[in-house]
Amino acid sequence: MIHPIDSLAHYGSVKTKPKMKHLATHGALHIHGFGFLGDNHYIRSGYRLHYSTTDCLHSLFELHNETWNVWIHIVGSLVFATLLAIEMFAMPDVDTTFAVARWPLWLFLGNVSICFALSATYHLMYTQHAAADSFYLRFDFGGILFLIFGAAVPMLYYTFFCSPPLRTFYVGLASAVGCASFVATFLPAFTTSPSLRIAVFGSTILSLCIIPLTHLLVQAGMSSPEIAIMLQPVVKCMVFNIPGVVFYATKVPERWRPGVFDVVGSSHQWWHLCVVLASAVYYWEIQSQYNWRHATGCPV
């Protein structure tokens, strides 16, 4: 005869048995309570279910549908961190008495490296449960804001270099707006309200790009060399940013062949690669901005 206490203990042990981690198909997500992972139904397999924090860390060396999203941005982060180290320890120019600061270049490289590191963290860790998704999504959004701020400061600094009051104002404005936007990512509504995210990112781009550009057009006219300084990095990196957005929005190529690109070649992976390449182009262009300022100086 089974004692009631033994029976109850057996029942409790069955109920509390830990669920085994495994890779699942898209169709199984809602069954297991992981519906939050299924926003792209063209990705049919490779979803990590019941992964703990440690399991997610170990999955860095496993094949699943986030592997290459993570690794593309890990490599990107390391590349830009290496460029930062090279920049910071490069010998300063000594063939001119006209000094132009290099710290905006350092800021850009550092922020890009942070952005990619935060993105990689999100894609590696968010699958644990819905609360983890909401928590780590802030890393992803915060990283984007780091990237926007880091890209805006050198553009503003070198564009308005010969007008110190305007240079200080716009770099200060970028810093204030960047900090406020980053703080906004910690609001509970930020991950659930698309309108709030649009307002934050829209106001950031307006303050860091549209307003300064409009000011410059009114003040100096379209023929001003500063216009070219300001626009060239933005325009040239669009060679990669626009295709990246198209990949992201259309979910191509997996839309054409669902299930074929689950692990390698999905739209989000192409989006990540395009962002890395666009950042490299942007760095090349702001390096050209620095060299131009260094060579030409300011009108007397």
N, C-alpha and C positions, 0 to 999 in steps of 0.2 A: 504494500500500500504506500502511495506517495504522500508524504506529509504536505499539508497546505503551504507551509512556509517554503519548502523545497520547490513546490510548483510555482509559487510566486517569484522566487529567486530565478527560476529557469525562465519565466515569462519576462522578467526584467532584463535578463542577459540577452534575450532575443531582441528586445526592443532597443537596447542601447548598443547593439553590435555596430561597429563603425562601417560605413559604406566604403567600398573599395574604389579607389581612383581608377578612371579609365577614360579612353577616348570614345566619343559618341558621335552619332549622326545628328543632323539637324532635326530630324523627326522625333528624336528621343529627348530633346531639350525640355519641352514642356512636361513630359511625363516625369522627369526627374527634378522638376522645379528650377530649371536653369533657362527659362524662357528669355531672360535678359540678354543671353548670348546670341540669340537668333535673329539679329536685325538684318542680316544678309542671307536670304534663303537660297541664294545661288551657291553658297559654300555649304556643301552637303555633309562633310565629315571633318574629323580632326579636332572636335571640341573637347576640351579638358573638363571633366566632371569630377567633383569631390576631391579636388586638389587642395591640400593645405598650403600654408605659406612656404614650408620647406619643400613640398612637392613642386610648387610653382618655380622655386629657385632651381631645383634640379631639372625642371623641364626646359631650362635654357639649353640643355644638351640633348633634347629629345625632338623628334619631328612631330609637329602638329600644325594647326592652321594659323598659329601666331609666331612660329619659329623665325621666319624671315622678316616679319615686321619688327621683331625685337632686334635681330642681329644687324639689320640694315642701319638702325639708329644707334646701336652700340658702336659699330665701326665708324659711323659718322661722328659720334661724340668723341671718340678717341682721335680721329683725324684732326678735328678742329681744336681739341685740347693740345695736340702736338704742334699745330700751327701757332697757337697762343704762346706756347713755350718758346718756339723759335722767334716769334715777334718780340717777346719781352726781353730775350737775351741777345737779340741782334745788335750789332754795333751801330750806334747812332751816326747819322751823316755829319761830316765835319767840313764839307766843302762850301758851306754857305753860313752866313750869319743870320739868315731868316729861319727862325725856329717854328716848326709846326708840330703840335702834340700828336703822339701816336696812341695815346690811351683810348681814343674812340675805336680804333682798330682792335685793341685788346678787349674792350667791352663787347664788341660784336662777336669776336671769336669765343669768348667765355660764355656769352649768353646762348650762342648756337649750340655749344657743347652741352650746356645745362639743359636746353630744350630737348635735344635728342636723348639725353640720359633720362629725363623725366618721361618722355614718350616710351622709351624702351621699358622703363619700370612699369608703366601702366599696362602695356600689352603683355608683359610677363606675369603680372600679379592679379589682374582684375577678375579672373575667372572663378575665384574661390566662392563667392556668393554675391547677391545683389548689393549688399552693403559695401563689400570690397570694391565692386564696380563703381559705385557712387564715390567712394573715398579716393580711389586711384585715378578716376576721371579728372579730378581736380589737378593732379599732376600733369595730365596731358594738356588741359586748358592753360594751366599756369606756364607750362613750357612754351606754348604758342605766344603768350604775352611776353615772355622773356625774349623770344625771337623777334617779335615786332619792335619792342623797345630797343633791343640791341642793334637792330637794323636802322632805326630812325636816328639814333644819337649821332653816329658818324656822318650821316647824310646832312643833318642839320648843322653840325659843328663845322664841317668843311664848307658848306654852302654859305653860311653866314659868318665865316671866319673873319672877314675884314670889317664886320660890324659888331664889335664886342657886345654892346647892349642887346642887340637882337639875338646874337649867339647865346648869350647867357639866358635870355628870356625863353627861347625855344627849347634849349636843352633842359632848363629848369621845368618848363611845362611838360616836356616828355617824361621827365623823372617823376613829377607829381602824378600825372595821368597813369603812367606805368605802375606806380606803387598802388594807387587807388584801384586800378583794374585787377591787380594781383590779389589785393585784399578781398575784392568782390567775389573771387573764385571760391572763397571759404564760406560764403553765404549759403544756407541750406537750399535756397531756391535756385542756385546757379546751375546745378546739374539737372534740374527738372524743368526749368523754364526757358524755352528757346528765345522768348522775347527779351529776357534779361541778358542772355548771352549775346544776342544781337546788339542790344543797347551798349553793353560793355565793349565789345570788339568794334562796333561802329564808332563810338565816341573816341576810342583809342586811335583808330585810323584817321578820323577827322582831325583830332588835335595834333597828331604827330606828322601828318602828311598833307592833308587837304588845305588846312588853314595856312601853314607856312608857304606852301606852293602858291596859293592865291595871293598872299602878301607879296611874295617875290615877283609875281607877274605884274601886279599893280605898281610896285615900286620901281622895278628895273626893266620891265618889258620882255617880250618873248625872245628878243635877240640877245639878252644878257647871257654871258657864259655860265653864270651861276644856275640858270635854268637847266642847261645841259648837265652840269655837275649833279644837280638834284635828281633829274629824271633818268639819266643813263643807267644807274644801278637797278632802279625799279623796272624800267622797260626791258633791259636785257635779261634779267632773271625770269621774266615772264615766259621766255622761251621754254623753260621747264615748269614754271608754276601753272601756266594755263593747261598744258597736257595733264599735269598732276590733278588739277581740279576736275578735269573731264573724266579721268579714270575714277576718281573718288565719287563723283555724282552719278555716273552712268553704270558703275559696277561692271565695267568691261575690263577683262575678257570673260569673266566667269558667267556673265549674263548670256553669252553666246554658247558656252559649253558648261552648264552647271555640273559641278563635281569634278571637273578635269583640273581646275586650278586651286583646289582646296589647300594644298601645302605650298606649292611653288607657282608664282605668276599671277596671283590675284590682284585685283585693282588696288587694294590698300597697300600692298607691297610696292606697286609701281608709284603710288602716291608718295610713299616714304622715300623712295629713291629719287623722285623728282624734286622733293624738298631739299634733300642733301645736295643735289647737283645745282639747284637754284641758289642755295646758300654759298656754294663755291664760286658761282658766277658773281654773286653780290660782293663777296670778299675781294675778288679780282678787281671789281669796279671801284670799290671804296679805296682799295690800295692805289688805284690810278688817281682818284680824287686827292689822296694824300700827296702823291708824287707831283701832281699839277700844282697844288698849293705850295708845296715845298720849293718848286722851281720858279714860280711866277711871283709869289709874294702878294702884297696888297698895293693898290695905287697910293702914291704919296699924296 
